Amino acid sequence: MQEGNCTLFGIGSTTGLTTIEYEPGLVKQDLAAMFDHFAPYGRPYAHNMTWGDDNGASHLRSSLMGTDLSIPFQSGSLILGTWQQIVFVDFDTRPRNRRVVVQLMGK
């Protein structure tokens, strides 16, 4: 395919997909600090009380980031900014097997 649209979808209600400049300061510190501010782990979320688990913050973080992306491509390449990279995040509090579905539409 030479041009069209690439759709990515993270399977799981505690996953996230975004584009970001993937560098240690932003990813490991600033992004983490933002999520710690808006949806910190360890709070008594209603989800945790309902299901007897500890991943209420994981679900909230996923809803803030979103689980899908749509990126155009042209000349067989994704159209991304110079430093823009696709990042998949698993917010859950325990290891899980995760998948990302990728669909290409175009010509």
Z-matrix of the N, CA and C atoms (Angstrom, degrees):
N
C 1 1.454
C 2 1.524 1 109.09
N 3 1.274 2 115.44 1 141.56
C 4 1.455 3 120.08 2 -177.92
C 5 1.521 4 113.25 3 -106.26
N 6 1.335 5 117.37 4 -33.92
C 7 1.462 6 118.77 5 179.10
C 8 1.513 7 109.44 6 -150.37
N 9 1.328 8 114.46 7 150.31
C 10 1.451 9 119.91 8 -178.84
C 11 1.509 10 111.03 9 157.81
N 12 1.320 11 114.22 10 -143.64
C 13 1.451 12 120.40 11 -176.01
C 14 1.526 13 109.78 12 -134.51
N 15 1.319 14 115.34 13 137.67
C 16 1.464 15 122.72 14 176.16
C 17 1.528 16 107.58 15 -108.69
N 18 1.324 17 115.70 16 123.21
C 19 1.457 18 120.79 17 176.77
C 20 1.519 19 108.03 18 -110.13
N 21 1.326 20 116.20 19 131.12
C 22 1.457 21 122.33 20 177.49
C 23 1.523 22 108.26 21 -119.18
N 24 1.336 23 116.43 22 139.12
C 25 1.456 24 120.86 23 -179.51
C 26 1.521 25 109.13 24 -139.43
N 27 1.336 26 116.28 25 122.06
C 28 1.457 27 121.78 26 177.23
C 29 1.518 28 109.50 27 -84.53
N 30 1.322 29 116.66 28 121.12
C 31 1.463 30 120.36 29 -179.41
C 32 1.523 31 108.48 30 -83.16
N 33 1.311 32 115.90 31 119.31
C 34 1.458 33 122.36 32 -179.90
C 35 1.513 34 110.70 33 133.81
N 36 1.308 35 116.69 34 137.80
C 37 1.470 36 121.16 35 -176.42
C 38 1.525 37 113.43 36 -82.83
N 39 1.329 38 116.18 37 7.25
C 40 1.471 39 119.83 38 175.16
C 41 1.533 40 110.69 39 -126.84
N 42 1.322 41 115.97 40 27.41
C 43 1.460 42 121.02 41 178.19
C 44 1.523 43 109.87 42 -109.00
N 45 1.321 44 115.94 43 168.98
C 46 1.456 45 120.95 44 176.42
C 47 1.513 46 111.16 45 -150.87
N 48 1.317 47 115.40 46 148.80
C 49 1.459 48 122.45 47 175.22
C 50 1.515 49 108.55 48 -131.98
N 51 1.308 50 116.14 49 137.68
C 52 1.455 51 120.33 50 177.54
C 53 1.526 52 109.02 51 -156.66
N 54 1.316 53 115.20 52 174.06
C 55 1.462 54 119.82 53 168.24
C 56 1.519 55 106.39 54 -114.67
N 57 1.307 56 114.92 55 142.31
C 58 1.461 57 120.06 56 -175.89
C 59 1.524 58 108.18 57 -160.56
N 60 1.298 59 116.37 58 160.97
C 61 1.459 60 119.67 59 169.59
C 62 1.523 61 106.32 60 -77.69
N 63 1.306 62 116.67 61 106.48
C 64 1.458 63 121.20 62 -173.47
C 65 1.523 64 109.95 63 -79.84
N 66 1.303 65 114.94 64 89.41
C 67 1.466 66 121.70 65 175.72
C 68 1.520 67 107.51 66 -137.34
N 69 1.324 68 117.96 67 151.50
C 70 1.465 69 121.80 68 -170.88
C 71 1.531 70 115.69 69 -52.92
N 72 1.320 71 118.25 70 -42.31
C 73 1.463 72 119.42 71 -177.05
C 74 1.513 73 112.31 72 -63.17
N 75 1.312 74 116.52 73 -46.19
C 76 1.461 75 120.51 74 -177.77
C 77 1.516 76 111.76 75 -73.26
N 78 1.316 77 116.90 76 -48.32
C 79 1.459 78 120.39 77 -175.04
C 80 1.523 79 112.29 78 -74.29
N 81 1.307 80 117.59 79 -49.37
C 82 1.463 81 120.67 80 -172.73
C 83 1.523 82 113.43 81 -84.21
N 84 1.313 83 117.94 82 -20.51
C 85 1.462 84 119.07 83 -177.41
C 86 1.518 85 112.12 84 -116.86
N 87 1.327 86 117.71 85 -60.23
C 88 1.464 87 120.58 86 -172.99
C 89 1.522 88 112.98 87 -67.68
N 90 1.329 89 117.24 88 -45.97
C 91 1.455 90 120.07 89 179.87
C 92 1.526 91 110.28 90 -65.69
N 93 1.317 92 116.47 91 -42.86
C 94 1.466 93 120.55 92 177.71
C 95 1.527 94 110.93 93 -61.89
N 96 1.325 95 117.88 94 -41.13
C 97 1.464 96 121.54 95 179.08
C 98 1.522 97 110.99 96 -64.44
N 99 1.332 98 116.98 97 -38.42
C 100 1.457 99 120.04 98 178.17
C 101 1.530 100 110.66 99 -62.46
N 102 1.332 101 116.44 100 -46.65
C 103 1.463 102 118.67 101 179.77
C 104 1.521 103 111.79 102 -68.20
N 105 1.325 104 117.99 103 -36.02
C 106 1.466 105 120.57 104 176.24
C 107 1.526 106 110.71 105 -62.25
N 108 1.315 107 117.08 106 -32.50
C 109 1.474 108 121.44 107 178.92
C 110 1.524 109 111.32 108 -72.10
N 111 1.335 110 116.95 109 -48.35
C 112 1.462 111 120.93 110 -173.94
C 113 1.526 112 114.34 111 -85.58
N 114 1.311 113 118.58 112 -30.03
C 115 1.468 114 121.70 113 -177.88
C 116 1.523 115 109.71 114 -147.39
N 117 1.330 116 117.12 115 71.25
C 118 1.467 117 119.67 116 -177.36
C 119 1.534 118 112.30 117 -70.73
N 120 1.320 119 114.60 118 144.81
C 121 1.466 120 119.63 119 172.94
C 122 1.524 121 108.31 120 -70.38
N 123 1.327 122 116.34 121 154.80
C 124 1.456 123 120.61 122 173.62
C 125 1.524 124 115.50 123 91.67
N 126 1.318 125 118.12 124 -2.63
C 127 1.471 126 120.18 125 177.02
C 128 1.526 127 109.43 126 -84.06
N 129 1.320 128 117.02 127 158.10
C 130 1.473 129 119.90 128 -179.73
C 131 1.540 130 111.70 129 -82.30
N 132 1.322 131 116.96 130 72.33
C 133 1.463 132 121.10 131 179.73
C 134 1.527 133 110.58 132 -70.06
N 135 1.318 134 115.78 133 145.85
C 136 1.466 135 121.04 134 178.17
C 137 1.531 136 110.59 135 -58.69
N 138 1.320 137 116.85 136 -36.16
C 139 1.471 138 120.30 137 177.25
C 140 1.527 139 110.77 138 -56.63
N 141 1.311 140 117.01 139 -45.35
C 142 1.468 141 120.99 140 -179.60
C 143 1.520 142 111.38 141 -62.38
N 144 1.324 143 116.25 142 -41.14
C 145 1.462 144 120.07 143 -179.78
C 146 1.530 145 111.07 144 -70.08
N 147 1.327 146 116.49 145 -34.05
C 148 1.466 147 120.70 146 -180.00
C 149 1.516 148 111.43 147 -69.24
N 150 1.326 149 117.06 148 -43.98
C 151 1.458 150 121.44 149 -173.15
C 152 1.523 151 114.30 150 -104.95
N 153 1.325 152 117.99 151 -4.02
C 154 1.458 153 120.60 152 178.55
C 155 1.515 154 112.98 153 68.15
N 156 1.339 155 116.70 154 29.47
C 157 1.461 156 119.53 155 177.81
C 158 1.526 157 109.44 156 -122.75
N 159 1.322 158 116.39 157 -167.15
C 160 1.470 159 119.50 158 -174.64
C 161 1.521 160 112.99 159 -129.23
N 162 1.339 161 117.34 160 21.00
C 163 1.463 162 117.61 161 -173.76
C 164 1.531 163 114.76 162 -111.13
N 165 1.314 164 117.22 163 28.09
C 166 1.461 165 120.56 164 175.77
C 167 1.523 166 111.74 165 -57.86
N 168 1.320 167 116.86 166 -41.99
C 169 1.465 168 120.56 167 178.21
C 170 1.525 169 110.81 168 -63.13
N 171 1.326 170 117.01 169 -34.07
C 172 1.464 171 121.08 170 179.47
C 173 1.525 172 111.06 171 -61.98
N 174 1.322 173 116.70 172 -42.07
C 175 1.458 174 121.54 173 178.78
C 176 1.530 175 110.85 174 -66.74
N 177 1.311 176 117.09 175 -41.42
C 178 1.464 177 120.55 176 178.58
C 179 1.525 178 111.11 177 -65.16
N 180 1.316 179 117.02 178 -42.18
C 181 1.464 180 120.87 179 179.28
C 182 1.532 181 110.08 180 -62.89
N 183 1.310 182 116.26 181 -40.81
C 184 1.460 183 120.06 182 177.54
C 185 1.524 184 111.24 183 -61.78
N 186 1.318 185 116.47 184 -42.40
C 187 1.466 186 118.98 185 -179.33
C 188 1.530 187 111.40 186 -68.17
N 189 1.329 188 117.44 187 -30.97
C 190 1.465 189 120.31 188 176.49
C 191 1.528 190 111.68 189 -70.33
N 192 1.312 191 117.00 190 -42.92
C 193 1.461 192 120.35 191 -177.42
C 194 1.521 193 111.62 192 -80.75
N 195 1.314 194 116.72 193 -40.24
C 196 1.459 195 121.14 194 -174.93
C 197 1.516 196 110.63 195 94.47
N 198 1.326 197 115.32 196 156.09
C 199 1.459 198 120.69 197 -175.41
C 200 1.527 199 113.15 198 -110.84
N 201 1.335 200 116.94 199 8.05
C 202 1.462 201 118.30 200 -177.92
C 203 1.524 202 111.74 201 -141.30
N 204 1.324 203 114.22 202 157.56
C 205 1.468 204 122.77 203 176.67
C 206 1.510 205 108.53 204 -140.06
N 207 1.289 206 115.45 205 151.57
C 208 1.451 207 122.17 206 173.05
C 209 1.523 208 107.21 207 -130.64
N 210 1.333 209 116.40 208 121.39
C 211 1.466 210 121.28 209 -175.40
C 212 1.528 211 108.69 210 -130.79
N 213 1.327 212 116.90 211 125.69
C 214 1.463 213 118.40 212 177.09
C 215 1.526 214 111.10 213 -72.79
N 216 1.331 215 115.49 214 155.50
C 217 1.463 216 119.63 215 172.51
C 218 1.522 217 109.60 216 -133.92
N 219 1.309 218 114.35 217 151.18
C 220 1.456 219 121.87 218 -178.10
C 221 1.522 220 108.02 219 -146.36
N 222 1.305 221 117.05 220 144.53
C 223 1.472 222 122.19 221 -176.88
C 224 1.531 223 111.13 222 53.49
N 225 1.343 224 116.14 223 33.72
C 226 1.460 225 121.47 224 177.41
C 227 1.515 226 115.72 225 77.20
N 228 1.353 227 117.96 226 7.47
C 229 1.473 228 121.00 227 -178.62
C 230 1.527 229 110.91 228 -127.54
N 231 1.329 230 114.98 229 145.73
C 232 1.461 231 119.51 230 174.74
C 233 1.522 232 109.77 231 -63.03
N 234 1.314 233 116.29 232 142.49
C 235 1.467 234 120.68 233 178.40
C 236 1.527 235 107.50 234 -93.45
N 237 1.319 236 114.99 235 95.75
C 238 1.461 237 122.80 236 -180.00
C 239 1.522 238 108.89 237 -124.57
N 240 1.324 239 116.02 238 154.53
C 241 1.456 240 120.69 239 175.38
C 242 1.522 241 110.63 240 -66.93
N 243 1.313 242 116.10 241 167.29
C 244 1.460 243 122.21 242 -176.10
C 245 1.528 244 112.26 243 -51.56
N 246 1.313 245 118.29 244 -45.19
C 247 1.460 246 122.06 245 -176.06
C 248 1.525 247 112.58 246 -106.91
N 249 1.309 248 116.79 247 3.48
C 250 1.465 249 121.84 248 -175.91
C 251 1.520 250 110.53 249 -79.57
N 252 1.326 251 115.67 250 126.44
C 253 1.458 252 121.69 251 -179.88
C 254 1.519 253 109.73 252 -132.27
N 255 1.307 254 116.14 253 151.72
C 256 1.460 255 122.28 254 178.41
C 257 1.525 256 107.79 255 -82.76
N 258 1.325 257 115.86 256 131.45
C 259 1.462 258 121.10 257 -178.50
C 260 1.529 259 109.15 258 -127.36
N 261 1.329 260 115.83 259 129.78
C 262 1.460 261 123.06 260 174.52
C 263 1.524 262 107.64 261 -105.77
N 264 1.322 263 116.80 262 133.41
C 265 1.463 264 121.41 263 -178.73
C 266 1.525 265 109.04 264 -125.87
N 267 1.313 266 116.13 265 134.39
C 268 1.468 267 121.54 266 171.43
C 269 1.522 268 106.63 267 -108.03
N 270 1.321 269 116.56 268 108.58
C 271 1.461 270 121.41 269 -176.60
C 272 1.522 271 113.40 270 -84.05
N 273 1.313 272 118.43 271 -8.02
C 274 1.465 273 119.99 272 -171.21
C 275 1.524 274 111.94 273 -62.71
N 276 1.320 275 115.20 274 161.70
C 277 1.467 276 121.98 275 -175.46
C 278 1.521 277 112.75 276 -93.79
N 279 1.318 278 116.64 277 0.30
C 280 1.463 279 120.03 278 176.13
C 281 1.519 280 108.52 279 -141.90
N 282 1.327 281 116.72 280 155.70
C 283 1.473 282 119.76 281 -178.83
C 284 1.527 283 111.65 282 -62.53
N 285 1.314 284 115.39 283 139.58
C 286 1.460 285 122.31 284 176.42
C 287 1.524 286 108.17 285 -143.59
N 288 1.319 287 116.13 286 155.61
C 289 1.460 288 120.63 287 171.33
C 290 1.515 289 107.38 288 -83.42
N 291 1.317 290 117.19 289 127.39
C 292 1.462 291 122.04 290 -176.49
C 293 1.520 292 109.92 291 -121.68
N 294 1.328 293 114.39 292 151.63
C 295 1.453 294 120.81 293 176.12
C 296 1.518 295 109.09 294 -134.21
N 297 1.319 296 114.51 295 151.01
C 298 1.461 297 121.90 296 172.79
C 299 1.520 298 106.94 297 -121.39
N 300 1.323 299 116.11 298 126.24
C 301 1.458 300 121.34 299 177.09
C 302 1.527 301 107.52 300 -90.04
N 303 1.326 302 116.11 301 134.29
C 304 1.460 303 122.17 302 177.85
C 305 1.526 304 107.75 303 -122.62
N 306 1.329 305 115.86 304 125.19
C 307 1.460 306 121.11 305 176.03
C 308 1.515 307 109.11 306 -123.35
N 309 1.325 308 115.09 307 135.64
C 310 1.458 309 121.16 308 177.04
C 311 1.518 310 108.91 309 -112.99
N 312 1.307 311 114.80 310 132.71
C 313 1.458 312 121.13 311 175.78
C 314 1.512 313 107.80 312 -128.09
N 315 1.297 314 116.87 313 132.62
C 316 1.456 315 119.73 314 179.19
C 317 1.508 316 111.41 315 158.31
N 318 1.303 317 113.15 316 -153.40
C 319 1.477 318 117.98 317 -179.65
C 320 1.518 319 110.33 318 -133.82
